[in-house]
């Protein structure tokens, strides 16, 4: 009886750890994409800016509000927070997203056309805290 209980408990533990392994893989893939496509203009370390703002802590932050970054174009008076949905829409087409939201043009023009790549990059951005 004890062995059956332990076997069931281990099986359940394995089932519940699979999503966290999958999430880690997405964040790892997202980091690879970030380094290849985003890091030219954006930093992942806090307080360090390039042409674009640092993306450290971007998930959950008010758009256009990175400390110490003043070069915002279309996001200067943004009134939304970077949640998964906003990040996904922005990364899909930043120029159109910003025009739709603020009527201004975005400084970022890179589009991530793959939904999986956007999800991976978002998973990575959520690790930057």
HELIX and SHEET records of a PDB file:
HELIX    1   1 UNK A    2  UNK A   33  1                                  32    
HELIX    2   2 UNK A   34  UNK A   38  3                                   5    
HELIX    3   3 UNK A   84  UNK A   92  1                                   9    
HELIX    4   4 UNK A   94  UNK A  102  1                                   9    
HELIX    5   5 UNK A  115  UNK A  125  1                                  11    
END                                                                             
